[in-house]
Amino acid sequence: MKSTLFYNGIFHSGTTEDAVFSYMTTEDGMITGTYANKPLGTFDQEISLDGAHVYPCLIDAHLHLLFTIVSMAMGIQACEVTANGIDPPNIAGVEQRIRAFASKQKKGVPLLASNYVLSAIEEHRLPTKQELDDWAGGRPIVVYNIDGHASALSTEMLKLVGIDPESSDGVLSGEAHERIQGRLTDVISKHVGLADLARGTAMFQNACARYGIGIVGALEGNGDSPKDGGTALLVKMARHFDIGVRVYFQYFDLSRVQGFAKYQKHLRIGGCGDWEMDGSSGAHSAAFSVPYIDTGKSAPCYYSQEEVDNLVRRADKKGYQIASHAIGDAAIERIITALNQTGSGRLHRIEHCEFLSDESFEELKAGRYAVVMQPGYAWIDKRMLHTYTQFLPPEITARMKFKSLCDAGICVCGSSDSPVQDMDPYLQMLGMIEFYNEAESVTPYEAFRTYTINPARAILEENEYGTLEPGKHADFFTADENFFSLTPEGVRDFRPTATYYGGTRYKEKSGSVLEFIRMMMTRGHLV
């Protein structure tokens, strides 16, 4: 086993804002000691960090890994969020992007465009099937709204997922959108080749390293796909990644999950997919106790209380940590009611949890559940999209909490929901430091905890990750600045200078097929 002394750095353990040390020793990928002064003894190697600030690697608690990889390798962004707003700002601009993209793709290959910003596009609508047929030359194409809960499909794509084109204009939201995601994934996955996988997995891992991310919580699988071979393939690949992947299987059918149990570090189930209690506010499918102000209509929860109670009870008894998507106050109350009936004492998770009622807040204060959020979306919405003010009553947006959750000792975790949003964790932390409701803003250190200590607990591995302490994995990154003293602008622009996994500096991957094959021949680890 090789011992290493890291020195000439300002090491932030992450346990408190002021906890720093000057030397760190590692062996076999684990931290063996942290010191104020150089420790006695000899080491196999000594590595200077050139005076950099050193931090524990981040954990993105909630993303969709297979779709992120495929989007990176094969898709485009319909719109981009820039400092000046949304580009392009209208359907004509999106048309130009899709036409240019389609002209360069092989015939017969389904096309994927994400990050369409419905609320900021001048026409305030998604494209119809007729428009997509024209833009893509009759090819199958799907365009995803930025919140991931509404989409537009061309005629050929409607046919491929089993929807009669005569019965739909191609624009789907709510359950109509949610319940075809497995079939959409199947359609696209059939055309993903080895070169695409090599390129996409390399791009994903490179992005993690550039942001200082060491572990991701991957919410995968859709119950409407009979075989869902893409999820099985993802598990095989993720076991060989340089970064850690912790998979939550989005099936209600526990028998589908049991086959993966031997690969899981802890039994995990849920997330989005089948486990969504509702949709999103942008798609008017989030379940609130009051109507949307622009339509005067309310969206229901996707499942009855009895159905949710039974599903949660079965999964808890089988030993699974449960994660469930809930955005509106009615949906949050539904999953909390079900989770309150579990008897294991296991830390379960509520994903998104944006608009909770006072009663739900009091339930969360009991400390039994982790909350996984993406405040970067609200930061963008307040400044550019204005979805919340267009659609939601003021009494609902007033319920958006962050600092109150942290101060109450609730395990609050940050995440990207990639590919719904970019993986950039510093945008999410900016959304915490400049929270939608200003009084609920937190400090940079409090934001940092939501990507380190808290998500380590939320993935049930707080004794192994989240801080730089002896006995934990030597996953860390270096940077030029003290993150905890940055202004909001500094947080947004903050980037690591190098990332280390298991004490070894990450080298950016090329994305070649040979590199991918070599990766798959390494020893697999648990997910």
C-alpha positions, 0 to 999 in steps of 0.5 A, spaced: 500 500 500 502 506 497 502 512 503 502 519 501 503 526 504 499 532 501 502 538 504 503 546 502 495 547 502 490 550 506 485 544 508 478 545 509 475 539 513 468 541 512 466 539 519 465 547 521 467 553 517 473 554 520 476 547 521 483 547 517 489 543 517 496 543 513 498 536 512 494 530 510 496 523 509 493 517 505 494 510 504 490 506 499 485 511 497 483 513 504 485 519 509 490 516 515 491 523 518 490 530 518 495 535 521 497 542 523 504 540 523 508 536 518 508 529 521 514 524 523 516 518 518 517 517 511 512 516 505 512 513 499 511 520 496 510 527 498 505 532 493 505 539 494 498 542 493 502 549 491 498 553 496 491 551 494 485 551 498 483 544 499 476 541 500 472 535 500 469 532 494 462 534 492 456 530 492 450 531 487 444 527 490 439 527 484 440 527 477 438 522 471 445 519 469 443 515 463 439 521 460 445 525 462 450 521 458 445 520 452 444 528 452 451 529 452 453 524 447 447 525 442 443 531 444 443 538 443 440 544 448 434 547 445 435 554 449 441 556 453 440 560 459 445 566 459 447 572 463 442 576 458 437 571 458 434 566 454 437 564 447 434 563 443 428 567 445 423 565 440 420 558 437 423 561 430 430 561 434 429 554 436 427 552 429 434 554 426 437 550 432 434 544 431 434 544 423 442 545 423 442 539 428 438 535 424 442 536 418 448 533 421 445 527 424 444 520 420 438 518 417 433 514 422 437 516 428 432 519 433 433 526 435 433 529 442 433 536 444 433 538 452 432 545 456 426 548 452 424 554 456 417 554 455 415 560 460 421 564 457 419 563 449 415 569 446 410 564 444 409 561 451 408 554 448 412 548 446 412 546 438 407 542 435 408 535 432 407 538 425 412 543 426 417 538 429 416 534 423 418 540 418 424 542 422 427 535 423 425 532 416 420 527 418 425 524 423 423 522 430 424 527 435 423 529 442 424 536 445 424 536 453 422 543 457 427 545 462 423 542 468 423 535 465 415 535 466 413 537 459 415 535 452 413 535 444 414 529 440 414 529 432 409 524 428 414 519 428 416 519 435 409 519 437 408 512 433 414 509 436 412 510 443 405 507 442 401 514 441 396 515 435 398 521 432 391 522 430 389 523 437 395 528 439 398 534 437 405 532 440 405 536 446 405 532 452 405 534 460 402 531 466 401 524 467 401 523 459 408 525 459 411 522 465 408 515 463 412 514 456 419 516 459 421 508 459 418 507 452 422 514 450 428 511 453 428 505 449 427 508 443 433 512 443 437 507 447 436 502 441 441 507 437 446 509 442 452 505 439 459 504 443 462 510 440 456 514 443 457 511 450 464 512 450 464 519 448 458 520 453 461 517 459 467 520 458 464 527 458 460 526 464 466 524 468 470 530 466 464 534 467 464 531 474 471 532 475 471 540 473 466 541 478 469 537 484 464 532 484 466 525 487 459 522 488 452 522 484 445 519 486 443 517 480 435 516 479 434 511 474 429 506 470 422 507 468 416 502 469 413 503 463 419 500 459 418 492 459 425 490 460 428 497 461 435 494 458 438 501 458 438 501 466 441 495 466 447 497 462 448 503 466 449 499 472 454 495 468 458 501 466 457 505 473 460 500 477 467 502 473 467 509 473 472 513 477 466 517 480 462 514 485 455 512 483 449 511 487 443 508 484 436 509 486 431 504 481 425 508 479 420 502 479 414 500 484 415 493 482 420 490 487 421 484 483 425 488 478 429 491 483 431 485 487 436 483 481 440 489 482 441 488 489 448 485 489 450 491 486 448 496 491 452 498 497 445 500 500 438 498 498 435 504 494 429 505 490 425 511 488 426 518 485 422 520 479 419 515 474 414 511 478 415 514 484 413 521 482 407 524 487 406 530 482 409 533 476 412 540 476 409 547 476 411 549 469 407 544 466 401 545 471 402 538 474 405 540 481 399 538 486 397 544 490 392 545 495 390 551 491 389 552 483 394 555 478 392 563 478 393 563 470 388 557 469 384 557 475 385 549 475 388 544 480 393 538 478 391 532 482 396 527 485 398 522 481 396 516 486 391 516 492 393 516 499 392 508 500 396 507 494 402 511 496 401 508 503 401 501 501 407 502 496 412 505 501 410 500 507 412 494 502 419 498 500 420 500 507 419 493 510 424 490 504 429 494 507 429 499 501 431 507 502 425 510 499 426 517 495 420 520 492 419 526 487 414 531 490 413 539 489 407 541 490 404 542 498 399 537 496 404 532 494 409 533 499 403 532 504 401 525 501 408 522 501 410 525 508 403 521 510 406 515 507 413 515 510 410 517 517 407 510 517 414 506 516 417 503 522 424 502 520 427 508 522 431 509 516 432 516 513 428 516 507 428 522 502 423 527 499 426 530 492 425 537 490 420 539 496 419 546 494 412 548 496 411 545 503 406 547 508 407 549 515 404 542 517 409 539 513 415 543 515 413 541 522 413 534 520 420 535 517 423 538 523 423 531 526 429 529 522 426 523 519 427 525 512 432 528 507 430 533 503 433 534 496 433 541 492 435 545 486 435 552 488 439 554 482 432 553 478 428 558 482 434 563 482 434 562 474 426 563 474 426 569 479 431 573 474 429 570 467 423 565 466 418 568 471 414 561 471 412 562 479 409 569 478 406 567 472 402 561 475 403 560 482 399 564 488 403 569 492 401 565 498 404 558 495 411 562 493 412 565 500 412 557 502 419 556 499 424 555 505 431 554 505 435 557 511 429 555 515 430 548 513 437 548 515 436 552 521 431 546 524 437 541 523 433 538 517 438 534 512 438 539 506 441 536 500 443 540 493 443 537 486 442 539 479 437 534 476 441 533 470 440 533 464 434 538 467 439 543 469 446 543 468 450 539 473 454 546 475 453 545 483 455 552 484 449 555 480 445 551 485 449 554 491 448 561 488 441 559 488 441 558 496 446 564 497 441 568 493 434 564 495 428 566 491 425 568 498 431 573 500 430 572 508 431 564 507 438 565 504 444 562 507 452 563 507 457 560 502 459 555 508 451 553 509 450 552 502 457 547 501 454 543 507 448 541 502 453 538 497 458 535 502 456 533 509 448 532 508 448 528 502 453 523 505 448 522 510 442 522 505 446 516 501 447 513 508 454 513 507 456 519 512 462 515 515 465 515 509 464 521 505 463 528 506 468 531 510 476 530 510 477 526 516 481 520 518 478 514 516 474 517 510 475 516 502 481 521 500 476 525 495 478 532 494 479 538 490 483 544 490 481 551 488 485 558 488 479 561 493 477 560 500 469 558 498 467 560 504 468 567 504 466 569 497 461 574 494 455 571 490 458 573 484 464 569 486 460 563 488 457 563 481 464 563 478 468 558 482 471 552 479 476 547 482 483 547 479 484 539 480 480 534 483 483 527 486 479 521 487 482 516 492 488 520 493 490 520 485 489 526 481 484 525 475 486 525 468 481 528 463 478 522 459 478 522 451 472 519 450 475 513 445 472 506 444 479 503 447 479 507 453 472 505 454 473 498 453 479 499 458 475 502 463 470 496 463 475 491 464 477 494 471 474 491 477 467 494 479 465 497 485 458 497 488 453 502 486 
